[in-house]
Amino acid sequence: MLDQPALPDALARWFAAQGWVPHPHQIAMLRAPGDALLIAPTGGGKTLAGFLPTLVAACDGLSDGMHTLYVSPLKALTHDIGRNLARPVADLGLDLRIEDRTGDTSATTRARQRVDPPHILLTTPESLALMLSYPEAPRIFKGLRRVVIDEIHALAESKRGDQLALCLTRLRTLAPGLRMAGLSATVENPLALAQFMGGADIVQADPGPPPDIAILPTTHTPPWSGAGGTYAARDVMAAIEKARLTLVFINTRAQAELFFQALWAVNDENLPIGLHHGSLAREQRRKVEAAMAAGELRAVVATGSLDLGLDWGDVDLVIQIGAPKNIKRLVQRIGRANHRYDAPSRARIVPANRFEMLECVAALQAVAAHDLDSDGRDPRGGLDVLCQHLLLLACAGPLDAGALFTEITRAGPYAALSRTEFDACLDFVATGGYALRAYDRWQRLVERDGLWQLRDPRAPRDIRMNIGTIVAPELLSVRRGPRGGAPLGEIEEAFAASLSPGDTFLIGGQTVRYDRLRDMVVEVTPQPTRAPKIAVFNGLKMATSTELSARVLALIGDRNAWDALPDHTRDWLALQAEIATLPRPGTMTCETFARGGQSYFALYSFAGRNANQTLGLLLTHRMEQAGLAPLGFVVTDYALLIWSLEPVRDPAPLLDPDRLRDGFEDWLAGNAVMKRTFRAVAVVAGLIQRNLPGGRKSGKQATFSSDILYDTLRKFDPDHLLMRITRAEAMRGLADFGRIEEMLASRPEIVHSLTPHVTPFAAPLMLEAGRVPIRASGRARLLEEEAAAMMREAGLQIEAETGI
């Protein structure tokens, strides 16, 4: 342990009064000669380490103006940090002003901060970008000495990170000599994150005791299919009763609502339990947070809204319902329990079904091995984000293109940016590009005396109103028939974008055929006699990460590793091995069997839900061309099941990578994926304005204008900057075709089995295919009886208490 003399006497006495001794990594951050990235476990005092140099400087007195800027991915985290900082500042009698600057800050306060900034400002990337767009920015930030970036990993893996990196380089220009501190508890590649900061020394804290994490023992075995985990509600309630405060994490908002209700149904002791997710009103979320902080709750069911660094102190148990899908997410959530450096975090996992049992065991092994997954994102900064940044900087004053290019390439994500790419972005924000330069509305910059400046002095208002890189998904209305038909419900835009004319899906308990997307309305025709081609729509579900999928595949393929599995799962794998072939690394395992007059083709891809959805659409199209008459398909994170009139006897031609890519490009051109991706890119780049003076533009207006722009550029300027960005993002985003190509390249050997009946692995997929609402109770009973018969055929049992 390093000695305390590195601290001023007043601060050393304060530590002693708390019964604390500074951790070595806190002193290391204080002594860091330049930028530093601190990687420390939850409860390790990261935030205090980041602010320690500021507190030391404040002990000697600070001049007026902003000294330290704190950037957080969450508005709620800025409130939490402000509350925590107030204590040492008050105890030490420091004359410091600490203020928030987020979307919740009043206009009066924001205006005052531009004239009289506080010593410490707590903000978000979006609010920072907005502040840098004002002409007063050089004066506001000229005295800045420290920047603290909290939960930096959560920012670096998205376009918000690109935006932040560009803002940080601007701050370095305005305040030469400032030092930056990045804080994170969850990092799979510290060097890459240090490079994101533009180059930083890495300070690695002692990881502390390993977490106490295991599968929660349950009265009933997990069901064969489903995602809610409600079979274990009573077991979870028993664990809550034994803990002080439990955070129950679940992956989607809808599932959180359902599990919350399931817990209340077995809450025999009437314990106070809260619910927290992003769709709840802000007031309701704050009420739950306040009750947690006051110790008034025994449990909170939450989604990712409570993933990041909020300190709730008394949480002593975390329960994850369903497979985490991402190792980093699991580690982050585990860290919410026992938020102390010297105490192991205690967490339990509840698999939602049998396949998820494999994923949960694989995730536990990854955590024990400190093997985290990457985000899979292209490390190069987005050019659409750069376009927005150029517009915002132009709001602050004239720009010198050469100097600005040099500045931007100092940002980690843009270090490899070419001058040609930069000039293309500058040309776009100045003229709109070749096909749009005739329109005045996109003539936004003009060059005068070698400097680029806004053509219209009224433009800053509109540009600032449309800041940000988060484009929220739209819900589309589904209506029967052409214009004015009866409404049937709503589906997510991402799901609608994956449909091609003629595809059938389920909504409101009935099968419909997708006809077209017009004016933000999905037009369909009822098809009561047809089964849905896409039987299950799970647009809110997360895809399992590449690293975690690889671990699951390795676990299945290695019998020596089965000792880590419960008996029922080992028996399931052994039974699959008797009837067909077990998936294993390096092989693409698939099988064909017949049932009920139809043929079924199961492909165990382990490629994630999004990639499997795309693969299902491509393979069914290929099967149609081959005369196999596909009828529909269903996907999970692990597998794809297609049913058809004719059997797949040789899957190799269907899985040919070159033919799949050709089919993918044709498919992209024939549906709305490219248009939806283009809309998001155009919004971020500033071509389309979401917010207008006097009101927000509706999703219908934004999509209508983006569709016209897309069609125009596709016809007259197919190599337009935004079209190039769109093509690259469509490959990685909704369609995830890059993961399909990666899967095919890493598993070149195709192993195909012709089995006499449904297999143990395929049976849960068959249950997913049949998971559609049945209106008549008699038909529902027949479905249950048919499911039971099918499971017996596969050699599997269904527990009466838990259903299927």
Secondary structure, DSSP 8 states (H G I E B T S, - for coil): ---GGGS-HHHHHHHHHTT----HHHHHHHH-SS-EEEE--TTS-HHHHHHHHHHHHHHT---SS--EEEE-S-HHHHHHHHHHHHHHHHHTT----EEEESTTS-HHHHHHHHHS--SEEEE-HHHHHHHHTSTTHHHHHTT--EEEETTHHHHHTSHHHHHHHHHHHHHHHHSTT-EEEEEES--S-HHHHHHHTTS-EEEE----S--EEEE---SS---SS-S--GGGHHHHHHHHHHSSSEEEEESSHHHHHHHHHHHHHT-TT---EEEE-TTS-HHHHHHHHHHHHTT--SEEEE-GGG-SS---S---EEEEES--SSHHHHHHHHTTSS-STTS--EEEEE-SSHHHHHHHHHHHHHHHTT--------SS--HHHHHHHHHHHHHHS-B-HHHHHHHHTTSGGGTT--HHHHHHHHHHHHH--GGGTT-GGG--EEEETTEEEESSTTHHHHHHHT--S-----EEEEEESSTT--EEEEEEHHHHHT--TT-EEEETTEEEEEEEEETTEEEEEE-TTS--SB----TT-----HHHHHHHHHHHH-GGGGGGS-HHHHHHHHHHHHHS----TTEEEEEEEEETTEEEEEEE--S-HHHHHHHHHHHHHHHHHTT--EEEEEE-SS-EEEEESS--S--TTTT-HHHHHHHHHHHHHHSSHHHHHHHHHHHHHTSS-SEETTEE--HHHHHHHHHHHHHHHHHH-TT-HHHHHHHHHHHHTTS-HHHHHHHHHH--EEEEEE-SS--TTHHHHHHHHT----SSHHHHHHHHHHHHHHHHHTT----TTT--
